[in-house]
């Protein structure tokens, strides 16, 4: 009687393929070196009476090749994204330096009070216009002074506020527009503040331009004169 032949046990201890630094940690991603060691171990310890199907092995290799290409593509895209971000930062920094001494209009509600405070603000009024009021508010949200502008049409409306800000202590305040437009109720158009750039600040959140006590993100600039 012919004795039966038992298939060798496929273990790392008997095969000689012990985990190395190239093998993925438990639960981690498997690299190509670890995959090849696993494949060689599988071939070495296959049952000689029931060897691994070549078609299955070819399919596994094709899947691994596709996975490796996707991994490489992801790494390339990450590198490109980092390079683009660095380039955009350099362009913003260079652009900010050219603004020194220039007059800019920014979309912001920050204004300065005091003898050298903000003298003019503007608002883009929507279709139909309405009755416009401008208020100056402190850091606690309390209205300090109000000016009735009156009926305005659509488009940009400039409002002189020097008579209001000059009476306030030096400091930073907020300007609020109240537009009453009939049945539409009261809306608050975004203020446009004009300031002269006297400094540039580079921080972890990007580039800011400064004008006296005021600071604006460079992305809030609407126009430059």
C-alpha contacts under 8 A as a table, 3 or more apart, distances in Angstrom:
res1	aa1	res2	aa2	distance
6	X	47	X	7.99
7	X	45	X	7.75
7	X	46	X	7.20
7	X	47	X	4.82
7	X	48	X	7.07
7	X	49	X	7.97
8	X	45	X	5.92
8	X	46	X	7.36
8	X	47	X	6.85
9	X	14	X	7.42
9	X	45	X	6.76
10	X	14	X	7.16
10	X	15	X	6.77
10	X	41	X	7.42
10	X	42	X	7.21
10	X	45	X	5.26
10	X	46	X	7.71
11	X	14	X	5.51
11	X	15	X	6.00
12	X	15	X	5.24
12	X	16	X	5.96
12	X	17	X	5.24
12	X	18	X	5.32
12	X	19	X	7.83
13	X	16	X	5.79
13	X	17	X	7.17
13	X	18	X	6.65
15	X	41	X	6.71
15	X	44	X	7.66
15	X	45	X	7.38
17	X	37	X	7.19
17	X	41	X	7.00
19	X	22	X	7.78
19	X	23	X	5.79
20	X	23	X	5.43
21	X	24	X	7.74
22	X	31	X	7.27
22	X	33	X	6.17
22	X	34	X	5.98
23	X	30	X	6.74
23	X	31	X	7.06
23	X	33	X	7.11
23	X	34	X	4.66
24	X	27	X	7.80
24	X	28	X	5.60
24	X	29	X	5.84
24	X	30	X	4.87
24	X	31	X	6.71
24	X	34	X	6.76
25	X	28	X	5.18
25	X	29	X	7.60
30	X	34	X	6.10
30	X	35	X	6.65
31	X	34	X	5.42
31	X	35	X	6.28
32	X	35	X	4.94
32	X	36	X	6.21
32	X	64	X	7.90
32	X	68	X	7.53
33	X	36	X	5.23
33	X	37	X	6.33
34	X	37	X	5.16
34	X	38	X	6.16
35	X	38	X	5.09
35	X	39	X	6.15
36	X	39	X	4.97
36	X	40	X	6.13
37	X	40	X	5.14
37	X	41	X	6.06
38	X	41	X	5.10
38	X	42	X	6.12
39	X	42	X	5.04
39	X	43	X	6.29
40	X	43	X	5.09
40	X	44	X	6.04
41	X	44	X	5.08
41	X	45	X	6.10
42	X	45	X	5.41
42	X	46	X	5.97
43	X	46	X	5.30
43	X	52	X	7.16
46	X	50	X	7.42
46	X	51	X	5.70
46	X	52	X	6.53
47	X	50	X	5.09
47	X	51	X	5.40
47	X	52	X	7.87
48	X	51	X	5.37
52	X	56	X	7.52
52	X	57	X	7.39
53	X	56	X	5.38
53	X	57	X	6.53
54	X	57	X	5.04
54	X	58	X	6.16
55	X	58	X	5.13
55	X	59	X	6.18
56	X	59	X	5.05
56	X	60	X	6.22
57	X	60	X	5.08
57	X	61	X	6.25
58	X	61	X	5.11
58	X	62	X	6.18
59	X	62	X	5.10
59	X	63	X	6.22
60	X	63	X	5.13
60	X	64	X	6.17
61	X	64	X	5.07
61	X	65	X	6.10
62	X	65	X	5.07
62	X	66	X	6.28
63	X	66	X	5.19
63	X	67	X	6.17
64	X	67	X	4.98
64	X	68	X	6.10
65	X	68	X	5.13
65	X	69	X	6.28
66	X	69	X	5.16
66	X	70	X	6.30
67	X	70	X	5.15
67	X	71	X	6.21
68	X	71	X	5.05
68	X	72	X	6.20
69	X	72	X	5.11
69	X	73	X	6.11
70	X	73	X	4.99
70	X	74	X	6.17
71	X	74	X	5.18
71	X	75	X	6.32
72	X	75	X	5.11
72	X	76	X	6.24
73	X	76	X	5.04
73	X	77	X	6.19
74	X	77	X	5.11
74	X	78	X	6.19
75	X	78	X	5.15
75	X	79	X	6.29
76	X	79	X	5.12
76	X	80	X	6.21
77	X	80	X	5.02
77	X	81	X	6.09
78	X	81	X	5.10
78	X	82	X	6.22
79	X	82	X	5.18
79	X	83	X	6.18
80	X	83	X	5.02
80	X	84	X	6.08
81	X	84	X	5.10
81	X	85	X	6.15
82	X	85	X	5.14
82	X	86	X	6.22
83	X	86	X	5.12
83	X	87	X	6.17
84	X	87	X	5.03
84	X	88	X	6.09
85	X	88	X	5.11
85	X	89	X	6.15
86	X	89	X	5.10
86	X	90	X	6.24
87	X	90	X	5.10
87	X	91	X	6.22
88	X	91	X	5.10
88	X	92	X	6.16
89	X	92	X	5.12
89	X	93	X	6.13
89	X	206	X	7.79
90	X	93	X	5.10
90	X	94	X	6.17
91	X	94	X	5.16
91	X	95	X	6.03
92	X	95	X	5.04
92	X	96	X	6.02
92	X	207	X	7.21
93	X	96	X	5.18
93	X	97	X	6.53
93	X	202	X	7.83
93	X	207	X	6.83
94	X	97	X	5.41
94	X	98	X	6.83
95	X	98	X	5.38
95	X	99	X	6.92
96	X	99	X	5.36
96	X	100	X	7.46
96	X	200	X	6.59
96	X	207	X	7.44
96	X	209	X	7.24
96	X	218	X	7.24
97	X	100	X	5.93
97	X	200	X	6.81
99	X	102	X	5.23
99	X	103	X	7.97
99	X	197	X	6.44
100	X	197	X	5.22
100	X	198	X	5.63
100	X	199	X	6.31
100	X	200	X	7.56
101	X	196	X	6.14
101	X	197	X	5.25
101	X	198	X	5.82
102	X	196	X	5.63
102	X	197	X	5.67
102	X	224	X	7.01
102	X	225	X	6.39
103	X	194	X	6.88
103	X	195	X	5.62
103	X	196	X	4.30
103	X	197	X	6.31
103	X	224	X	5.98
103	X	225	X	5.22
104	X	194	X	5.63
104	X	195	X	5.57
104	X	196	X	6.21
104	X	197	X	7.17
104	X	221	X	6.72
104	X	222	X	7.47
104	X	223	X	5.74
104	X	224	X	4.40
104	X	225	X	6.02
105	X	192	X	6.24
105	X	193	X	5.43
105	X	194	X	4.32
105	X	195	X	6.46
105	X	221	X	5.87
105	X	222	X	5.47
105	X	223	X	5.23
105	X	224	X	6.41
106	X	192	X	5.51
106	X	193	X	5.34
106	X	194	X	6.45
106	X	195	X	7.95
106	X	216	X	7.56
106	X	220	X	5.27
106	X	221	X	4.25
106	X	222	X	5.18
106	X	223	X	7.17
107	X	190	X	6.68
107	X	191	X	6.00
107	X	192	X	4.69
107	X	193	X	6.45
107	X	220	X	5.37
107	X	221	X	6.47
107	X	222	X	6.50
108	X	190	X	7.12
108	X	191	X	5.78
108	X	192	X	5.95
108	X	193	X	6.26
108	X	216	X	7.60
108	X	220	X	7.18
109	X	174	X	5.19
109	X	175	X	5.18
109	X	176	X	6.90
109	X	190	X	7.35
109	X	191	X	5.52
109	X	192	X	7.34
109	X	193	X	7.24
110	X	172	X	6.76
110	X	173	X	5.90
110	X	174	X	4.91
110	X	175	X	6.56
110	X	193	X	7.54
110	X	214	X	6.94
111	X	117	X	7.28
111	X	118	X	5.69
111	X	172	X	5.86
111	X	173	X	5.32
111	X	174	X	5.82
111	X	175	X	6.62
111	X	193	X	7.30
111	X	214	X	7.06
112	X	116	X	7.75
112	X	117	X	4.51
112	X	118	X	5.17
112	X	165	X	7.13
112	X	170	X	6.99
112	X	171	X	5.71
112	X	172	X	4.71
112	X	173	X	5.97
112	X	213	X	7.04
112	X	214	X	6.89
113	X	116	X	7.09
113	X	117	X	4.27
113	X	118	X	6.49
113	X	165	X	4.61
113	X	166	X	6.13
113	X	167	X	7.63
113	X	168	X	5.37
113	X	169	X	6.02
113	X	170	X	4.80
113	X	171	X	5.32
113	X	172	X	6.23
113	X	173	X	6.84
114	X	117	X	4.88
114	X	165	X	5.87
114	X	166	X	4.69
114	X	167	X	6.42
114	X	168	X	5.26
114	X	169	X	5.07
114	X	170	X	4.07
114	X	171	X	6.94
115	X	165	X	7.65
115	X	166	X	4.92
115	X	167	X	7.68
115	X	170	X	7.29
116	X	166	X	7.26
117	X	162	X	7.18
117	X	165	X	5.82
117	X	166	X	6.30
117	X	170	X	7.34
118	X	121	X	7.82
118	X	161	X	7.21
118	X	162	X	6.37
118	X	165	X	6.58
118	X	194	X	7.92
118	X	195	X	7.68
119	X	160	X	5.87
119	X	161	X	5.09
119	X	162	X	3.95
119	X	163	X	7.72
119	X	165	X	7.15
120	X	158	X	6.98
120	X	159	X	5.70
120	X	160	X	4.44
120	X	161	X	5.36
120	X	162	X	6.61
120	X	193	X	7.04
120	X	194	X	6.88
121	X	158	X	5.92
121	X	159	X	5.40
121	X	160	X	6.55
121	X	161	X	7.13
121	X	191	X	6.63
121	X	192	X	5.63
121	X	193	X	4.88
121	X	194	X	6.56
122	X	156	X	6.74
122	X	157	X	5.41
122	X	158	X	4.22
122	X	159	X	5.68
122	X	191	X	5.82
122	X	192	X	4.89
122	X	193	X	6.58
123	X	156	X	5.63
123	X	157	X	5.41
123	X	158	X	6.71
123	X	177	X	7.79
123	X	189	X	6.09
123	X	190	X	6.23
123	X	191	X	5.15
123	X	192	X	5.81
124	X	154	X	7.36
124	X	155	X	5.33
124	X	156	X	4.38
124	X	157	X	6.37
124	X	189	X	6.63
124	X	190	X	7.39
124	X	191	X	7.97
125	X	129	X	5.94
125	X	152	X	7.87
125	X	153	X	6.93
125	X	154	X	4.74
125	X	155	X	5.00
125	X	156	X	6.02
125	X	157	X	7.03
125	X	189	X	6.89
126	X	129	X	5.90
126	X	154	X	5.06
126	X	155	X	6.49
127	X	153	X	7.60
127	X	154	X	5.05
127	X	155	X	7.77
128	X	153	X	6.34
128	X	154	X	5.92
128	X	181	X	7.63
129	X	151	X	7.45
129	X	152	X	5.48
129	X	153	X	4.18
129	X	154	X	4.78
129	X	181	X	6.63
130	X	151	X	5.55
130	X	152	X	5.64
130	X	153	X	6.66
130	X	179	X	5.98
130	X	180	X	5.45
130	X	181	X	4.48
130	X	182	X	7.37
131	X	149	X	7.38
131	X	150	X	5.10
131	X	151	X	4.33
131	X	152	X	6.18
131	X	179	X	5.56
131	X	180	X	5.10
131	X	181	X	6.54
132	X	148	X	6.53
132	X	149	X	5.33
132	X	150	X	5.35
132	X	151	X	6.24
132	X	152	X	6.69
132	X	177	X	6.90
132	X	178	X	5.74
132	X	179	X	4.60
132	X	180	X	6.52
133	X	146	X	7.20
133	X	147	X	5.83
133	X	148	X	4.52
133	X	149	X	5.36
133	X	150	X	6.94
133	X	177	X	5.82
133	X	178	X	5.09
133	X	179	X	6.49
134	X	146	X	5.84
134	X	147	X	5.27
134	X	148	X	6.45
134	X	149	X	7.08
134	X	175	X	6.97
134	X	176	X	5.72
134	X	177	X	4.66
134	X	178	X	6.29
135	X	143	X	6.52
135	X	144	X	7.49
135	X	145	X	5.91
135	X	146	X	4.46
135	X	147	X	6.41
135	X	175	X	5.72
135	X	176	X	5.08
135	X	177	X	6.42
135	X	178	X	7.85
136	X	143	X	5.85
136	X	144	X	5.72
136	X	145	X	5.52
136	X	146	X	6.49
136	X	173	X	6.78
136	X	174	X	5.70
136	X	175	X	4.66
136	X	176	X	6.32
137	X	140	X	7.78
137	X	141	X	5.58
137	X	142	X	5.38
137	X	143	X	4.40
137	X	144	X	5.58
137	X	145	X	7.50
137	X	173	X	6.02
137	X	174	X	5.08
137	X	175	X	6.20
137	X	176	X	7.32
138	X	141	X	5.38
138	X	142	X	5.56
138	X	143	X	6.62
138	X	144	X	6.80
138	X	172	X	7.97
138	X	173	X	5.28
138	X	174	X	6.34
139	X	142	X	7.49
139	X	173	X	6.65
139	X	174	X	7.59
143	X	146	X	7.49
145	X	164	X	7.00
149	X	152	X	7.90
149	X	159	X	7.53
152	X	157	X	7.40
160	X	163	X	7.62
161	X	164	X	5.24
161	X	165	X	6.29
162	X	165	X	5.22
162	X	166	X	5.80
163	X	166	X	5.75
163	X	167	X	7.03
164	X	167	X	5.78
164	X	168	X	7.17
165	X	168	X	5.31
166	X	169	X	7.86
171	X	213	X	7.11
172	X	213	X	6.82
172	X	214	X	6.95
175	X	191	X	7.15
176	X	188	X	6.99
176	X	191	X	7.11
177	X	187	X	7.97
177	X	188	X	5.20
177	X	189	X	5.98
177	X	190	X	7.50
177	X	191	X	7.03
178	X	186	X	6.21
178	X	187	X	5.91
178	X	188	X	5.05
178	X	189	X	7.35
179	X	186	X	5.29
179	X	187	X	5.17
179	X	188	X	6.04
179	X	189	X	7.30
180	X	184	X	7.56
180	X	185	X	5.71
180	X	186	X	4.43
180	X	187	X	6.63
181	X	184	X	5.42
181	X	185	X	5.72
181	X	186	X	6.39
181	X	187	X	7.85
182	X	185	X	5.87
184	X	187	X	7.97
195	X	211	X	6.30
196	X	211	X	5.84
197	X	200	X	7.88
197	X	209	X	6.42
197	X	210	X	5.74
197	X	211	X	4.99
198	X	209	X	7.70
198	X	210	X	5.91
198	X	211	X	5.26
198	X	212	X	7.05
199	X	209	X	5.84
199	X	210	X	4.95
199	X	211	X	6.71
200	X	207	X	7.15
200	X	208	X	5.91
200	X	209	X	4.55
200	X	210	X	5.98
201	X	207	X	5.81
201	X	208	X	5.08
201	X	209	X	6.11
201	X	210	X	7.35
202	X	206	X	6.13
202	X	207	X	4.74
202	X	208	X	6.47
203	X	206	X	5.33
203	X	207	X	6.17
203	X	208	X	7.73
206	X	217	X	7.56
207	X	217	X	6.15
207	X	218	X	5.84
208	X	215	X	6.31
208	X	216	X	5.33
208	X	217	X	4.33
208	X	218	X	5.26
209	X	215	X	5.74
209	X	216	X	5.38
209	X	217	X	6.33
209	X	218	X	6.10
210	X	213	X	7.17
210	X	214	X	5.60
210	X	215	X	4.39
210	X	216	X	6.33
211	X	214	X	5.15
211	X	215	X	6.42
216	X	220	X	6.74
217	X	220	X	5.54
217	X	221	X	7.68
218	X	221	X	5.84
221	X	224	X	7.59
